[in-house]
Amino acid sequence: MSGTDDKTAARLTHLDAAGRAHMVDVADKAVTHRVAVASGHVSMKPETLALIRSGAAAKGDVVATARIAGIMAAKKTHELIPLCHPVPLTKVAIDIEPDETLPGLVVTATAKALGQTGVEMEALTAVSVSCLTIYDMAKAVDRGMVIGAVCLIEKTGGKTGDWHRSDTGT
């Protein structure tokens, strides 16, 4: 499936017939193995990236802290996004890799669950909070950092099946 989903319903599922916001009833949906992968990046000065990679940032290990923040955020997604269901996550993994061409750090989050609704929002929340944590921990040396390209890369499971981004997401 492509990045533009032709099977997308012509209506927003979080609105009822009268246009009021509501939480979607997933009671009749099958429990399936759900996986979502999202990514984003933080671009920064080359010197900031070097500082983070050296482990000498004043606030501590930026990458380790951002990884933990992302995992914690995924677990709290339903508390942050008003109409999200609490999802019984079975795994959240955060990968943070340096990219000299940005320069900066690329964050990838994978969320997994056995459930009646997807984990796209958990993966996206994990990436977003990981990126925000990187910014917070390095802002003393580089307030010009830019968080960007936060997007869903792929999702599997559920009634709509598999979806994979067909573009680069940037």
Secondary structure as GFF3:
##gff-version 3
##sequence-region A 1 170
A	DSSP	beta_strand	32	43	.	.	.	ID=ss1
A	DSSP	alpha_helix	46	54	.	.	.	ID=ss2
A	DSSP	alpha_helix	62	75	.	.	.	ID=ss3
A	DSSP	alpha_helix	77	80	.	.	.	ID=ss4
A	DSSP	beta_strand	89	99	.	.	.	ID=ss5
A	DSSP	beta_strand	104	115	.	.	.	ID=ss6
A	DSSP	alpha_helix	120	138	.	.	.	ID=ss7
A	DSSP	beta_strand	146	156	.	.	.	ID=ss8
A	DSSP	beta_strand	163	164	.	.	.	ID=ss9
###
